[in-house]
């Protein structure tokens, strides 16, 4: 449930500051991308696609959160498999969907940049992300309300893919991809801490703040690595 009152305003300000930060980096990426050679663009396009995809989902999520906290309108006239969807549910689905492709594009960048052959490990990451996308569409996720079991189900393959990809970045031999690898680990650790403990300990929701900072670090690292 979104925070209301003065704290809700603070959360919204932090959300929009985060969005402004990654939008700024994306704008710099786009400008530099146009100045790169076709050879450079073959790898950098995947990082640009990853960041743009991240922005699309997070924009929907942040705007939906702001609408809910500022208007106090909880539900919208939309049903999904018999469940009523909330504004926050729409935002959560959007960012969950686009984040999956964020990591897919990051994997494609790693493959293009390093020339590493596709092995069963890379295909397993792709399969985990595909399973994640399929699970997102099940109405049992109850995007309009609580669904603690499905919140865990859909994040098991996602966390697996994220941690494996982080390990790949740590072994890539690049300073900025190493930074990105550690920031991905931090973001997933905070995310898992939230989804596992927030129902019992609401204070665990505060872990979303370092998670958000970790994503800014990841995006900046992508920019430094390729642009």
N, C-alpha and C positions, 0 to 999 in steps of 0.2 A: 504494500500500500504506500503510495507516495507520501512524503512528509509535507505537512501543511503548516500554515502560519509563518513566522519569521524564519524558521529553519528551512521551510520549503522554498522561500525566496533565496536563501543562501545556496541551497542545493541547485536551484535553477541557474543562478549566477555562475556557479562552478561548472555546470554542464555547458553553458554557452561559452565560457572561457575556454574550455577544452575544445569545443567545436571550432571556435575561432582559431585556436592554435593549429589544429590539423588542417583547416582550410588554408591557412597562410602557407604552411609547408607544401600543400598540394599545388597551390598557385605557383610557388617557386619551382616545383617539379615540372609543371607544364611548361613554364618558360624555358627551363634548361633543356627539357626534352626536345623542343623545337630546334635547339642549337646543336644537338648531338648528331653524330654520323649514323648512317643506317646500321653499322656494326654495333655501335653502343645501344641503339634503340632496340635491338633484338632482345636484349636482356632487361634494360631499364623499363620497357613497356609493361612488364609484369608487376614491377613494384608500383608504377603509376596506377595500374588497374587495381591493385590491392588497396591502395590508399583511397582512391575514388570510391571504390565499393564500400570501404569502411565508413566514409563520410555519408554516403547515401543512407545506409541503415541507421547510423547514429543520429542523423538529422531527424528522421522519422521518430526515433525513440525519444530524443530530447524534446522535440516539439510536442509529442503526445504527452510526455510527462508534464511539461509546462502547462498544457491545456488542462490536464486533470487537476493540478495543484492550484491553478489560478481560477478555474471556473467551478470546481467541485462537481463537475459532471462526470460520473463514474462510467456509465455504460453507453454504448452507441447501438443504433438499430441494426445490429449484425449478429447472426447466430452461426456458429460453426459446429456442426455435428450435434446440435441440441444444446450447446453451451453459448451463453451470452458473452460476447467479447467486449472487453473494456478498452478505453483509450490506451492505458498502459499496456494491455495485452497486444494491441496492434503494434506499438512501439517495440515491445519485447520480441515479438515474432520477426519484425523487420530487421532488427539488429542481429538476432540469432541467425537469420537466413544469410545476410550479407557477410557476417563474420566468417561463416563457413567458407565462402568464396575468397575472402581475404587471405586465409591460410592456404587455399588451393593455389592462388596466384603467387603467393610467396614461395611455395614449393616449386612451381613452374620457373620462377626466377632462379632459384637455387640450381635447378637442373640445367637451365640455359647458361648460366654464368660459369658454373664449374665444369660443365661437360660431363658430369657424372652419369654413368649409364643407369637406365631404369632397372632397378632390382625389385625383388619381392617386397622390400621395405617401403620403397616409394609407392608401389601399387597398393600396399596395405594402408598407407596414409590416405590415398585417394579413396579407397573403399570405405574407410572409417568416416571420411567427410561425406561420402555419398549416403551412408547409413544415417548420418546425422540429419541430412536434408530430408530424407524420407520420414524420419521420426518427428520432425517439426510439424508435419502436416496432419498428424493424428489428432483428432478432436480431444482425445484424453489429456492432451497438454493443458486444456482448459485455460486458454490465454486470457480469459476474463476473470479468473480466480485461482485459488490454490490448487496445485497438483504436484505435491512434493515428490511422489514416486516418479512421475514422468519427467519432472525437472532433472532428476538424477539420470534416468534412462537416456535422455537425449544428449546429456553432457558427457557420458562415458566415452563414446567414440570421439567426441570433440576434444576432450582433454588428452586422450591418447594421441591423436593426430598433432595437437599443439606441442606436447612435450617431446615427441619424436622429432618434429620439425625444429624445435629449439635446439635439440642435440645436434642436428645437422648444421645449423648455423654456427654453433660453438666449435665445430670441427672444420669450418669452411676456410680457416686461415686468414680471415679478414677482420680487422679491428672493429669495424662498425657492424658487421654481421655478428660478431661475438657479443657486442653490446645488445644488439637486437635479440639474440638468443637468450641472454639473461633477463631482458625486459619481458620477453614472452613467458618465461618461467615465473617471474614475479606476478604477471597479470593472471596467469592461470591458477597460481597458488591462492591469490586473493579471491578470484572468482569462485573456486571450489570451496574456499572457506565460507563464502557468503551463502552459496546454495545449500551447503550441508548444515550450517548452524544458525541461519538467520531466523528460522521458525522458532527455535528454542531460545536463542539469544539475539534479540533484535539489534543489539549493538554491533553484531557481525556485519550488518549492512554498511558500516563505515569502511569495510575493506574495499568497497567499490571506488573509494577515492584513490588509494595507491594503484588500484587496477587502471583507473583512468590515466593517471600520471605515467604508468608503464606503457600504455598505448601511445602517448605522446612521444615518449623516448623511442619506442619502436619506429614510429613514423619518421622522426628526426634521423634515426640511424639509417633507415632506408634512403633518405635523402643524401646523407653523407656518403653512403656506400656507393651510390650510382650517379648522383647528379652534381 
